[in-house]
């Protein structure tokens, strides 16, 4: 007799077997008919078995988790992402051999019995009684399918997985009832199809299509006899019969399946023997899951797509619901990423900044008027090894980025636009001395900012002395001009203009309302700056960045995707005036190194005090881009430094970010229309004196054999206020 547990009573597995045996002998289970209430057998006295009639009548089958494909705007694949590598297919796309093999080894009487195999149960009871334990099971293919549904529904929750697989009488009874329902509703062929799509084949492969791809690099419909027998054999114990790690054990199991197929007359004995004599020949495709496999350096953009999906209520009311949908997968996500632009961004980054340089770069391109993100990349690859990172240096902190970087003088055009909207004449001149104290008080949105009278702002060079008009001050990036401008106008219009242009701090905090903001003293991200500058290119219309074009779900149905939100940030006249100012920067100012050949462009350099960061942000009518160079940790000052093989005494926005922007934009726009930027005439006569300039002078030496671009601009444009970061908010400004 079977041994009893301490304290009396059979083990639960044997209780289940006894329950099934009693049901069979009592005639209660006949070819798929309903079972009686378990309570009639006295099995619920201690609550160990849920009442059979109390179990819900319908099995809830969750959508099978599958691969999601992320595509660029042209339909090219960027990456596959999945929680479970699975591709659901129909029986017509499965080799007849795998269909016969799985039935032969897992449930030889599948087509003869109902949901429960009565003969199999009696056989198992007899074997188990003889062994004194549970040496043989009696689960049908239908029951195994139901069990897999429970596991699939549990997802990656370890507690729920344990509940779905625990060896209890209660779970077995529930499995039996649902098996009866499944047999009645689906029929044999559909059950077989579902089973082959849901079951685990090891090596991260779920379902027969993924398994065929993983082990043999072919489709399931192309599996031959030996390959089918091998995969069918794996199901019982994917780790034990893993052909990659234990080919001998896998071969023995394969041959067992082949012999079973011969016994079932699915193949001849000769066919089985011939297949058994052949050694296993694998063509393993390693799992390629996630953004780390993305093409053309688009891993960070791929990760951004996931963050957008999980953040937007269009895909579910709660983050938990959105995560569940993402993990179920099976989606095809077409994005805004332009493959030409992306390749150009990465090629330019690779040319100018190396992944093992002491500093990094990040670049983003967006489309004016739509907000579509066309390209996004950085010098440190997506990954976890040395000189790699999974932090997206192009975006805000809440979207997977860092704390942001001081934009320096690239913020000055925002202040200029605010002043123009307030009625300031672009020919307005200010004395603009080399050094001056911050004017005080200065009006803010919340009252007045009061300085203590000891804070000074200065230009890069002592020769840089006004008076200057707005055009020349912008071209030369004159700090004292823009401090006088924002102090005269007040800080509030600049804050409101930044908000209209979507220019915000990368850490999500509100902009600090201090005069130094005109010098770019608050951390921002490249995506924010690129989208903001696109406002100038689109005649004053700001469009929030978007990364999604369309999504279809696992059934091919279109899903609603969030659209860009566009608004008027400034008048067209103001935008056209900024175009005039910023064209001057690339034509005869600090941004000469960044100018494009054969097409109108405009932009602004930016370099922060102590050279922690350098920028170039610019645009054409059909693309706007931002490039940042610096230490993501905000520790390395860019003095006496070599970047991309080019030595620098000091890094300027013109000599490193500028050429990166130029080359990235040139490639992105090659073959595209080259419309003119609308401008307005501004009278700003040159002064009869030494012209001074620009704190973004390019001083890099040409890179030997790598087409480096040395700088030829004039010095100037910086500023420094000892001990001033806490007072003005966010650190010293730039030029």
C-alpha positions as CSV (number, residue, x, y, z in Angstrom):
1,X,0.0,0.0,0.0
2,X,1.1,3.6,-0.6
3,X,2.8,5.2,2.4
4,X,0.8,7.7,4.4
5,X,2.0,11.1,5.5
6,X,2.8,11.7,9.2
7,X,-0.5,12.3,11.0
8,X,-2.5,10.2,8.6
9,X,-3.9,10.8,5.1
10,X,-2.4,10.1,1.6
11,X,-0.1,12.7,0.0
12,X,-2.1,15.2,-2.0
13,X,-0.8,13.9,-5.4
14,X,-2.1,10.5,-4.5
15,X,-5.4,12.0,-3.2
16,X,-5.8,13.5,-6.7
17,X,-5.1,10.2,-8.3
18,X,-7.6,8.5,-5.9
19,X,-10.2,11.1,-6.6
20,X,-9.8,10.6,-10.4
21,X,-10.0,6.8,-9.9
22,X,-13.1,7.0,-7.9
23,X,-14.7,9.3,-10.4
24,X,-13.9,6.9,-13.2
25,X,-15.2,3.9,-11.4
26,X,-18.3,5.7,-10.5
27,X,-19.0,6.6,-14.1
28,X,-18.9,10.3,-13.3
29,X,-16.4,11.3,-16.0
30,X,-17.3,9.9,-19.4
31,X,-15.8,11.4,-22.5
32,X,-15.9,15.0,-21.4
33,X,-19.1,14.9,-19.2
34,X,-19.2,17.1,-16.1
35,X,-17.7,15.9,-12.8
36,X,-19.8,15.8,-9.6
37,X,-19.1,18.3,-6.9
38,X,-15.9,17.4,-5.1
39,X,-17.7,17.8,-1.8
40,X,-19.7,14.6,-2.6
41,X,-16.5,12.7,-2.1
42,X,-15.8,14.3,1.2
43,X,-12.7,16.1,-0.2
44,X,-13.6,19.6,0.9
45,X,-14.0,19.0,4.6
46,X,-10.7,20.7,5.3
47,X,-10.9,23.2,2.5
48,X,-8.3,21.4,0.5
49,X,-10.4,21.3,-2.7
50,X,-12.6,24.0,-4.0
51,X,-16.1,22.9,-4.8
52,X,-16.2,21.8,-8.4
53,X,-19.4,23.5,-9.1
54,X,-18.1,26.7,-7.6
55,X,-15.3,27.0,-10.1
56,X,-16.1,29.6,-12.8
57,X,-17.4,28.0,-15.9
58,X,-15.2,29.8,-18.4
59,X,-11.5,29.6,-18.7
60,X,-10.1,33.1,-19.2
61,X,-7.3,32.8,-21.7
62,X,-5.0,35.9,-21.7
63,X,-3.5,37.0,-25.0
64,X,-0.3,35.1,-25.5
65,X,2.8,37.3,-25.0
66,X,4.7,37.7,-28.2
67,X,7.5,39.7,-29.7
68,X,6.9,43.4,-30.5
69,X,8.6,44.8,-33.5
70,X,9.8,48.4,-33.4
71,X,10.2,49.9,-36.9
72,X,11.6,53.1,-38.3
73,X,9.5,55.5,-40.4
74,X,10.3,53.6,-43.5
75,X,9.3,50.2,-42.1
76,X,12.9,49.0,-41.3
77,X,13.2,47.0,-38.1
78,X,15.0,48.8,-35.3
79,X,14.6,46.0,-32.7
80,X,12.5,43.2,-31.3
81,X,11.4,43.4,-27.7
82,X,9.5,40.9,-25.7
83,X,9.0,39.4,-22.3
84,X,8.5,36.0,-24.0
85,X,9.9,35.3,-27.4
86,X,6.9,34.0,-29.2
87,X,5.3,34.2,-32.7
88,X,1.8,32.8,-32.8
89,X,1.1,30.8,-36.0
90,X,-1.6,28.5,-37.3
91,X,-1.4,24.7,-37.9
92,X,-0.9,25.3,-41.6
93,X,2.4,27.0,-40.7
94,X,3.6,24.1,-38.6
95,X,5.3,21.1,-40.1
96,X,3.1,17.9,-40.0
97,X,6.0,16.2,-38.3
98,X,5.9,18.5,-35.2
99,X,2.2,18.0,-34.9
100,X,2.5,14.2,-34.9
101,X,5.6,14.2,-32.7
102,X,4.1,16.3,-29.9
103,X,1.0,14.1,-29.9
104,X,3.0,10.9,-30.0
105,X,5.2,11.7,-27.0
106,X,2.9,13.8,-24.9
107,X,-0.6,12.3,-25.4
108,X,-0.7,9.3,-27.8
109,X,-4.5,8.9,-27.4
110,X,-5.2,12.6,-27.9
111,X,-7.6,12.0,-30.7
112,X,-9.4,9.1,-29.0
113,X,-10.3,10.5,-25.6
114,X,-12.1,13.5,-24.2
115,X,-10.7,16.1,-21.9
116,X,-9.6,13.3,-19.5
117,X,-8.0,10.0,-20.6
118,X,-9.7,7.3,-18.6
119,X,-7.3,4.6,-19.7
120,X,-4.4,6.8,-18.9
121,X,-5.7,7.5,-15.5
122,X,-6.2,3.8,-14.7
123,X,-2.7,3.0,-16.0
124,X,-1.2,5.8,-13.9
125,X,-3.1,4.7,-10.8
126,X,-1.8,1.2,-11.3
127,X,1.8,2.2,-11.8
128,X,1.7,4.6,-8.9
129,X,0.2,2.1,-6.6
130,X,2.9,-0.4,-7.5
131,X,5.7,2.1,-6.9
132,X,4.2,3.6,-3.7
133,X,4.5,7.1,-5.1
134,X,3.7,9.1,-8.2
135,X,5.9,7.7,-10.9
136,X,3.5,8.3,-13.9
137,X,1.2,11.2,-14.7
138,X,-2.0,11.1,-16.7
139,X,-2.4,14.7,-17.9
140,X,-3.8,15.0,-21.4
141,X,-2.6,17.5,-23.9
142,X,-5.7,19.5,-23.2
143,X,-4.9,19.5,-19.4
144,X,-1.3,20.6,-20.2
145,X,-2.7,23.4,-22.4
146,X,-4.9,24.6,-19.5
147,X,-2.0,24.5,-17.1
148,X,0.1,26.6,-19.5
149,X,-2.7,29.1,-19.7
150,X,-2.5,29.5,-15.9
151,X,1.2,30.0,-16.2
152,X,0.8,32.5,-19.0
153,X,-1.7,34.4,-17.0
154,X,0.7,34.5,-14.0
155,X,3.2,36.4,-16.3
156,X,6.5,37.1,-14.5
157,X,5.0,37.2,-11.0
158,X,6.8,34.4,-9.1
159,X,4.1,33.9,-6.6
160,X,1.4,33.6,-9.2
161,X,3.6,31.2,-11.2
162,X,4.1,29.1,-8.1
163,X,0.3,29.0,-7.6
164,X,-0.2,28.0,-11.3
165,X,2.2,25.1,-11.0
166,X,1.7,23.8,-7.4
167,X,0.9,20.1,-7.0
168,X,-2.4,20.4,-5.2
169,X,-5.7,18.7,-5.5
170,X,-7.5,22.0,-5.8
171,X,-5.5,23.1,-8.8
172,X,-5.9,19.7,-10.4
173,X,-9.7,19.8,-10.1
174,X,-9.8,23.3,-11.6
175,X,-7.5,22.1,-14.4
176,X,-9.9,19.2,-15.1
177,X,-13.0,21.4,-15.2
178,X,-11.5,23.8,-17.6
179,X,-10.1,21.0,-19.8
180,X,-13.7,19.8,-20.2
181,X,-14.8,23.2,-21.3
182,X,-11.8,23.6,-23.7
183,X,-12.5,20.3,-25.4
184,X,-16.1,21.2,-25.9
185,X,-15.5,24.7,-27.3
186,X,-12.3,24.4,-29.3
187,X,-12.0,20.9,-30.7
188,X,-8.8,18.9,-31.1
189,X,-7.1,20.8,-33.9
190,X,-7.5,24.1,-32.2
191,X,-6.3,22.7,-28.9
192,X,-3.2,21.3,-30.6
193,X,-2.5,24.6,-32.3
194,X,-2.9,26.5,-29.1
195,X,-0.7,24.1,-27.2
196,X,2.1,24.3,-29.8
197,X,1.9,28.1,-29.6
198,X,1.9,28.4,-25.8
199,X,4.3,25.8,-24.5
200,X,8.0,26.5,-23.5
201,X,10.8,24.9,-25.5
202,X,13.7,26.2,-23.6
203,X,16.4,28.8,-24.6
204,X,13.8,31.6,-24.0
205,X,11.7,30.2,-26.9
206,X,7.9,30.0,-26.3
207,X,5.8,28.4,-29.0
208,X,7.0,26.2,-31.9
209,X,7.8,29.1,-34.3
210,X,10.2,30.7,-31.9
211,X,11.7,27.3,-31.1
212,X,12.3,26.5,-34.7
213,X,14.0,29.8,-35.2
214,X,16.1,29.5,-32.0
215,X,17.5,26.0,-32.6
216,X,17.4,25.7,-36.4
217,X,17.1,29.2,-37.7
218,X,14.1,28.2,-39.8
219,X,10.3,28.5,-39.8
220,X,8.2,25.8,-38.0
221,X,6.7,24.8,-41.3
222,X,10.1,23.7,-42.6
223,X,11.0,21.4,-39.7
224,X,12.0,17.9,-40.8
225,X,11.3,14.6,-39.0
226,X,14.4,14.6,-36.8
227,X,14.1,18.3,-35.9
228,X,10.5,17.9,-35.0
229,X,11.2,14.9,-32.8
230,X,14.0,16.8,-31.0
231,X,11.7,19.8,-30.3
232,X,8.8,17.6,-29.2
233,X,11.1,15.9,-26.7
234,X,12.3,19.1,-25.1
235,X,8.8,20.0,-23.8
236,X,8.9,17.5,-20.9
237,X,12.0,19.1,-19.4
238,X,13.6,22.0,-21.4
239,X,16.6,22.1,-19.1
240,X,17.3,18.3,-19.1
241,X,16.9,17.9,-22.8
242,X,18.5,21.1,-23.9
243,X,20.4,20.2,-27.2
244,X,22.7,23.2,-26.8
245,X,24.0,22.3,-23.4
246,X,23.5,18.5,-23.4
247,X,23.4,17.1,-27.0
248,X,23.7,13.5,-25.8
249,X,20.7,13.6,-23.5
250,X,18.8,15.5,-26.2
251,X,19.7,12.8,-28.8
252,X,18.4,10.0,-26.5
253,X,15.2,11.9,-26.0
254,X,14.8,12.6,-29.7
255,X,15.2,8.9,-30.5
256,X,12.6,8.1,-27.9
257,X,10.1,10.4,-29.7
258,X,11.0,8.9,-33.1
259,X,10.3,5.4,-31.8
260,X,7.0,6.5,-30.3
261,X,6.1,8.0,-33.7
262,X,6.9,4.7,-35.4
263,X,4.8,2.8,-32.8
264,X,1.9,5.2,-33.5
265,X,2.3,4.6,-37.3
266,X,3.0,8.3,-37.8
267,X,6.2,7.3,-39.7
268,X,7.6,4.0,-40.8
269,X,10.2,2.2,-38.6
270,X,12.7,2.7,-41.4
271,X,12.1,6.5,-41.4
272,X,12.4,6.6,-37.6
273,X,15.6,4.6,-37.7
274,X,17.1,6.7,-40.4
275,X,16.4,9.9,-38.5
276,X,17.8,8.4,-35.3
277,X,21.1,7.6,-36.9
278,X,21.7,11.2,-37.9
279,X,23.6,13.5,-35.4
280,X,21.8,16.6,-34.2
281,X,22.7,19.6,-36.4
282,X,21.7,22.8,-34.8
283,X,21.8,26.3,-36.4
284,X,21.3,28.3,-33.2
285,X,20.0,31.8,-33.4
286,X,20.8,33.5,-30.1
287,X,18.0,35.4,-28.4
288,X,17.9,39.0,-29.8
289,X,15.7,40.7,-27.3
290,X,15.5,44.3,-26.4
291,X,16.9,47.7,-27.3
292,X,20.5,46.5,-26.8
293,X,20.1,44.9,-30.2
294,X,18.9,48.0,-32.0
295,X,20.4,48.9,-35.3
296,X,22.3,52.1,-36.2
297,X,22.8,53.1,-32.5
298,X,19.0,53.5,-32.0
299,X,19.1,51.7,-28.7
300,X,18.3,54.9,-26.8
301,X,15.5,55.8,-29.1
302,X,14.1,52.3,-28.7
303,X,14.2,52.6,-25.0
304,X,12.5,56.0,-25.3
305,X,9.7,54.3,-27.2
306,X,9.1,52.0,-24.3
307,X,9.2,54.9,-21.8
308,X,6.7,56.8,-24.0
309,X,4.4,53.8,-24.1
310,X,4.5,53.2,-20.3
311,X,4.0,56.9,-19.6
312,X,1.0,57.7,-21.8
313,X,-2.5,57.0,-20.7
314,X,-3.5,56.4,-24.3
315,X,-2.2,52.8,-23.7
316,X,-3.9,52.2,-20.3
317,X,-5.3,54.1,-17.3
318,X,-2.5,52.9,-15.0
319,X,1.2,52.1,-15.4
320,X,0.4,48.6,-14.3
321,X,-2.1,48.2,-17.2
322,X,0.3,49.7,-19.7
323,X,3.1,47.4,-18.5
324,X,0.9,44.4,-18.9
325,X,0.0,45.4,-22.5
326,X,3.7,46.0,-23.3
327,X,4.7,42.6,-21.9
328,X,1.9,40.9,-23.8
329,X,3.6,42.3,-26.9
330,X,2.7,41.2,-30.4
331,X,2.6,44.8,-31.5
332,X,4.1,46.4,-34.5
333,X,5.2,49.9,-33.6
334,X,6.1,52.2,-36.5
335,X,8.1,55.2,-35.2
336,X,9.1,58.6,-36.5
337,X,12.8,57.7,-36.7
338,X,14.2,58.5,-40.1
339,X,16.8,55.9,-41.1
340,X,18.8,58.4,-43.1
341,X,18.9,60.9,-40.3
342,X,19.7,58.3,-37.7
343,X,22.6,56.9,-39.7
344,X,23.9,60.4,-40.3
345,X,23.7,61.2,-36.6
346,X,25.6,58.1,-35.6
347,X,28.2,58.5,-38.3
348,X,28.9,62.1,-37.2
349,X,29.1,61.2,-33.5
350,X,31.5,58.3,-34.3
351,X,33.7,60.6,-36.3
352,X,34.0,63.4,-33.8
353,X,33.7,61.7,-30.3
354,X,35.0,58.3,-29.3
355,X,33.2,56.1,-26.9
356,X,36.2,56.0,-24.5
357,X,36.7,59.8,-24.5
358,X,36.6,61.4,-21.1
359,X,33.5,63.3,-22.2
360,X,30.4,62.2,-24.2
361,X,28.1,63.7,-26.8
362,X,24.4,63.4,-27.5
363,X,22.5,64.6,-30.6
364,X,18.8,64.8,-31.5
365,X,17.1,65.9,-34.7
366,X,13.3,66.8,-34.9
367,X,11.1,68.0,-37.7
368,X,9.7,71.5,-37.4
369,X,6.0,71.8,-37.7
370,X,5.3,68.1,-36.7
371,X,7.6,67.5,-33.7
372,X,8.6,64.1,-35.1
373,X,11.9,62.8,-33.8
374,X,14.0,62.0,-36.8
375,X,17.3,61.0,-35.1
376,X,18.7,60.4,-31.7
377,X,22.1,59.1,-30.7
378,X,25.1,59.4,-28.4
379,X,28.7,58.5,-28.3
380,X,28.5,56.0,-25.4
381,X,26.7,52.9,-26.7
382,X,23.6,51.4,-25.2
383,X,24.7,48.7,-22.8
384,X,26.2,47.8,-19.4
385,X,29.9,47.3,-20.1
386,X,32.7,49.8,-19.7
387,X,32.1,53.1,-21.6
388,X,28.5,52.1,-22.2
389,X,25.3,53.3,-20.5
390,X,21.5,52.9,-20.5
391,X,20.9,56.5,-19.6
392,X,19.6,58.4,-22.6
393,X,21.6,61.6,-22.6
394,X,19.2,63.3,-25.1
395,X,16.1,63.3,-23.0
396,X,14.7,64.5,-19.7
397,X,15.1,62.6,-16.5
398,X,11.5,61.3,-16.3
399,X,11.9,59.8,-19.8
400,X,15.0,57.9,-19.0
401,X,17.6,60.6,-19.2
402,X,20.0,62.3,-16.7
403,X,19.8,65.5,-14.9
404,X,20.4,67.6,-18.0
405,X,23.2,70.0,-18.9
406,X,23.6,73.8,-18.8
407,X,22.7,75.0,-22.3
408,X,24.8,78.2,-22.0
409,X,24.2,80.8,-24.7
410,X,21.8,78.6,-26.7
411,X,19.2,80.0,-24.3
412,X,19.8,83.6,-25.5
413,X,17.5,83.3,-28.6
414,X,14.6,82.5,-26.2
415,X,15.2,85.7,-24.4
416,X,15.6,87.6,-27.7
417,X,12.2,86.2,-28.9
418,X,10.5,87.2,-25.7
419,X,11.9,90.7,-26.0
420,X,10.7,91.0,-29.6
421,X,7.3,89.8,-28.6
422,X,7.3,92.6,-26.0
423,X,7.9,95.1,-28.8
424,X,11.7,95.5,-28.5
425,X,13.2,96.8,-31.7
426,X,15.9,94.3,-32.9
427,X,18.1,97.4,-33.6
428,X,18.0,98.1,-29.8
429,X,21.5,98.9,-28.6
430,X,23.0,98.5,-25.1
431,X,26.4,99.7,-23.8
432,X,27.4,96.1,-23.2
433,X,30.7,96.7,-21.3
434,X,33.2,94.0,-20.8
435,X,32.2,93.7,-17.2
436,X,29.1,95.0,-15.3
437,X,27.1,94.3,-12.1
438,X,23.8,92.6,-12.5
439,X,21.1,95.3,-12.6
440,X,18.8,95.1,-9.6
441,X,16.0,94.9,-8.9
442,X,14.6,92.9,-11.9
443,X,10.9,92.1,-12.3
444,X,9.9,88.4,-12.3
445,X,6.5,86.7,-12.5
446,X,6.3,86.6,-8.8
447,X,7.7,90.0,-7.8
448,X,11.2,91.4,-7.9
449,X,14.6,89.7,-7.9
450,X,17.0,91.5,-5.7
451,X,20.8,91.2,-6.2
452,X,23.2,92.0,-3.5
453,X,25.2,94.4,-5.7
454,X,28.4,92.3,-5.7
455,X,27.5,89.9,-8.6
456,X,29.2,90.8,-11.9
457,X,28.8,89.4,-15.3
458,X,31.5,89.6,-17.9
459,X,32.3,88.8,-21.5
460,X,34.9,86.4,-22.6
461,X,37.5,89.1,-23.7
462,X,38.3,92.5,-22.4
463,X,38.3,93.7,-26.0
464,X,34.6,92.9,-26.3
465,X,33.0,96.2,-25.5
466,X,29.8,97.7,-26.8
467,X,27.6,99.4,-27.7
468,X,26.0,96.5,-29.6
469,X,22.7,96.0,-31.4
470,X,20.8,92.7,-31.1
471,X,22.2,91.2,-34.4
472,X,25.8,91.7,-33.6
473,X,25.3,90.8,-29.9
474,X,23.7,87.5,-31.0
475,X,26.4,86.7,-33.6
476,X,29.2,87.4,-31.0
477,X,27.2,85.9,-28.1
478,X,27.8,89.0,-25.9
479,X,26.8,88.2,-22.3
480,X,26.5,91.7,-21.0
481,X,24.1,92.7,-23.8
482,X,21.7,89.9,-23.0
483,X,21.8,90.5,-19.2
484,X,20.9,94.2,-19.9
485,X,18.1,93.0,-22.3
486,X,16.5,90.6,-19.8
487,X,16.9,93.1,-16.9
488,X,15.2,95.8,-18.9
489,X,12.4,93.5,-20.1
490,X,12.0,91.5,-16.9
491,X,12.4,87.8,-16.4
492,X,8.8,86.9,-16.6
493,X,8.4,87.3,-20.4
494,X,11.5,85.0,-20.9
495,X,10.0,82.4,-18.6
496,X,6.7,82.4,-20.4
497,X,8.4,82.3,-23.8
498,X,10.4,79.3,-22.7
499,X,7.2,77.6,-21.6
500,X,5.5,78.3,-24.9
501,X,8.5,76.8,-26.7
502,X,8.5,73.7,-24.6
503,X,11.9,74.6,-23.1
504,X,12.0,73.2,-19.6
505,X,14.4,71.9,-17.0
506,X,15.5,68.3,-17.5
507,X,14.8,67.5,-13.9
508,X,11.2,68.6,-14.2
509,X,11.5,71.5,-11.7
510,X,10.2,75.0,-12.7
511,X,12.5,77.5,-14.2
512,X,14.2,79.6,-11.6
513,X,13.3,83.3,-12.3
514,X,16.7,84.9,-12.1
515,X,18.5,87.2,-14.6
516,X,21.2,84.7,-15.1
517,X,18.8,82.4,-17.0
518,X,19.6,84.4,-20.1
519,X,23.0,82.8,-20.0
520,X,21.7,79.2,-19.8
521,X,22.2,78.4,-16.2
522,X,19.5,75.8,-15.8
523,X,20.0,72.2,-17.0
524,X,18.2,71.1,-20.1
525,X,18.2,68.2,-22.6
526,X,19.1,68.1,-26.3
527,X,15.6,66.9,-27.2
528,X,14.1,69.9,-25.4
529,X,16.4,72.3,-27.1
530,X,16.0,70.8,-30.6
531,X,12.2,70.9,-30.3
532,X,12.3,74.5,-28.9
533,X,14.5,75.8,-31.8
534,X,12.2,74.1,-34.3
535,X,9.7,76.8,-33.3
536,X,11.8,79.4,-35.1
537,X,12.0,77.2,-38.2
538,X,8.2,76.7,-38.4
539,X,7.2,80.4,-38.3
540,X,6.6,80.4,-34.5
541,X,4.6,77.2,-34.1
542,X,5.9,74.9,-31.4
543,X,5.0,71.2,-31.7
544,X,5.7,68.8,-28.8
545,X,8.2,65.9,-29.7
546,X,6.5,62.7,-30.8
547,X,8.1,59.3,-31.5
548,X,5.2,57.2,-32.6
549,X,3.6,57.0,-36.1
550,X,1.3,54.0,-35.6
551,X,0.8,50.8,-33.6
552,X,-1.1,47.7,-34.5
553,X,-1.8,45.1,-31.8
554,X,-1.3,41.3,-31.9
555,X,-4.5,41.0,-34.0
556,X,-3.5,43.6,-36.5
557,X,-5.9,46.2,-35.2
558,X,-4.8,49.8,-35.2
559,X,-4.3,51.4,-31.8
560,X,-4.7,55.0,-31.0
561,X,-1.3,56.8,-30.6
562,X,-0.7,60.2,-29.0
563,X,-0.3,63.1,-31.4
564,X,2.0,66.1,-31.2
565,X,0.4,69.1,-29.6
566,X,1.1,72.2,-31.6
567,X,0.6,75.8,-30.5
568,X,1.6,79.4,-31.5
569,X,4.6,80.4,-29.3
570,X,5.4,83.6,-31.1
571,X,4.4,85.7,-34.2
572,X,5.8,84.8,-37.5
573,X,7.6,88.1,-37.6
574,X,9.4,87.3,-34.4
575,X,10.4,83.9,-35.7
576,X,11.6,85.4,-38.9
577,X,13.6,88.0,-37.0
578,X,15.2,85.2,-34.9
579,X,16.1,83.5,-38.2
580,X,17.9,86.7,-39.3
581,X,19.8,86.8,-36.0
582,X,20.8,83.2,-36.0
583,X,21.7,83.1,-39.6
584,X,24.3,85.7,-38.7
585,X,25.7,83.3,-36.1
586,X,26.6,80.7,-38.7
587,X,27.5,83.1,-41.5
588,X,29.7,85.5,-39.6
589,X,29.6,84.7,-35.9
590,X,30.4,82.1,-33.4
591,X,28.9,79.3,-35.4
592,X,30.9,79.4,-38.6
593,X,32.1,75.9,-38.0
594,X,28.6,74.6,-38.1
595,X,27.3,76.3,-41.3
596,X,25.8,74.0,-44.0
597,X,26.8,74.2,-47.6
598,X,24.1,74.7,-50.2
599,X,21.2,75.3,-47.8
600,X,20.0,78.0,-45.4
601,X,20.7,77.3,-41.8
602,X,20.7,79.1,-38.5
603,X,21.8,78.3,-35.0
604,X,23.6,79.2,-31.8
605,X,26.6,78.1,-29.9
606,X,26.8,77.6,-26.2
607,X,29.6,77.0,-23.8
608,X,29.2,77.0,-20.0
609,X,31.5,78.6,-17.5
610,X,34.4,76.2,-16.6
611,X,33.7,74.2,-19.8
612,X,31.5,71.6,-18.2
613,X,29.3,71.6,-21.3
614,X,29.4,72.8,-24.9
615,X,26.4,73.0,-27.3
616,X,25.3,73.8,-30.8
617,X,21.6,74.1,-31.5
618,X,20.4,75.0,-35.0
619,X,17.9,74.4,-37.8
620,X,16.9,74.6,-41.4
621,X,13.3,74.9,-42.5
622,X,12.9,71.1,-42.5
623,X,15.0,69.9,-39.5
624,X,16.2,71.2,-36.2
625,X,19.0,69.6,-34.2
626,X,20.8,70.0,-30.9
627,X,24.2,68.7,-30.0
628,X,25.7,68.6,-26.5
629,X,29.2,67.6,-25.5
630,X,30.4,67.2,-21.9
631,X,30.8,65.0,-18.9
632,X,27.5,63.3,-18.0
633,X,28.7,63.3,-14.4
634,X,29.3,67.1,-14.5
635,X,32.8,66.6,-13.1
636,X,35.3,66.9,-16.1
637,X,36.1,70.4,-17.2
638,X,37.0,70.6,-20.9
639,X,40.4,72.2,-20.7
640,X,43.5,70.6,-22.1
641,X,41.4,67.7,-23.4
642,X,41.5,65.4,-26.4
643,X,38.1,64.6,-27.9
644,X,37.8,62.3,-30.9
645,X,41.5,62.5,-31.4
646,X,41.5,66.3,-31.5
647,X,43.4,68.2,-28.8
648,X,41.8,71.3,-27.3
649,X,43.1,74.0,-24.9
650,X,39.5,74.9,-24.4
651,X,36.4,73.4,-25.8
652,X,33.9,75.8,-27.5
653,X,30.4,75.2,-28.9
654,X,31.8,76.1,-32.3
655,X,34.7,73.6,-32.5
656,X,33.2,70.3,-31.3
657,X,29.4,70.4,-31.1
658,X,29.3,72.6,-34.2
659,X,31.0,70.2,-36.6
660,X,29.0,67.3,-35.2
661,X,25.8,69.2,-35.9
662,X,27.0,70.2,-39.4
663,X,27.9,66.7,-40.4
664,X,24.8,65.1,-38.9
665,X,22.4,67.6,-40.5
666,X,24.2,67.4,-43.9
667,X,23.8,63.7,-44.1
668,X,20.2,63.8,-42.7
669,X,19.2,66.3,-45.3
670,X,21.1,65.0,-48.3
671,X,18.8,64.8,-51.3
672,X,16.1,66.6,-49.5
673,X,14.6,70.0,-50.5
674,X,16.6,73.1,-49.5
675,X,14.1,75.9,-48.9
676,X,15.2,79.3,-47.7
677,X,14.6,80.6,-44.2
678,X,12.4,83.6,-44.1
679,X,14.2,86.6,-42.7
680,X,13.7,90.3,-42.1
681,X,16.1,93.2,-42.7
682,X,17.9,94.4,-39.5
683,X,20.1,97.5,-39.6
684,X,23.1,96.7,-37.5
685,X,26.2,98.5,-38.9
686,X,29.6,97.1,-38.1
687,X,31.5,99.1,-35.6
688,X,34.8,100.7,-36.5
689,X,36.9,98.9,-34.0
690,X,38.5,95.6,-33.2
691,X,35.5,93.2,-33.5
692,X,36.3,91.0,-30.5
693,X,33.9,88.1,-30.3
694,X,32.8,85.0,-29.4
695,X,33.3,82.7,-26.5
696,X,32.7,79.8,-28.8
697,X,35.8,80.1,-30.9
698,X,36.9,76.9,-32.6
699,X,40.4,76.1,-31.5
700,X,40.7,72.4,-32.2
701,X,43.6,71.2,-34.2
702,X,42.9,69.1,-37.3
703,X,42.5,65.4,-36.6
704,X,45.4,63.5,-38.3
705,X,43.9,61.5,-41.1
706,X,40.3,62.0,-39.9
707,X,39.2,65.2,-41.5
708,X,39.3,67.4,-38.4
709,X,38.0,70.9,-38.5
710,X,40.1,73.6,-36.7
711,X,38.5,76.8,-35.6
712,X,39.1,80.3,-37.1
713,X,36.8,82.5,-35.1
714,X,37.6,85.4,-32.8
715,X,37.6,85.0,-29.0
716,X,35.0,86.3,-26.6
717,X,31.6,85.8,-25.0
718,X,32.3,84.1,-21.7
719,X,31.4,85.1,-18.2
720,X,32.4,84.2,-14.6
721,X,30.9,85.1,-11.2
722,X,32.9,83.7,-8.3
723,X,30.7,81.9,-5.8
724,X,27.6,82.8,-7.8
725,X,25.8,79.5,-8.7
726,X,23.6,79.4,-5.6
727,X,22.5,83.0,-6.0
728,X,21.6,82.8,-9.7
729,X,20.4,79.3,-9.9
730,X,22.0,76.3,-11.5
731,X,25.7,77.4,-11.9
732,X,27.6,80.0,-13.9
733,X,26.3,80.8,-17.4
734,X,28.1,80.5,-20.7
735,X,28.7,82.0,-24.1
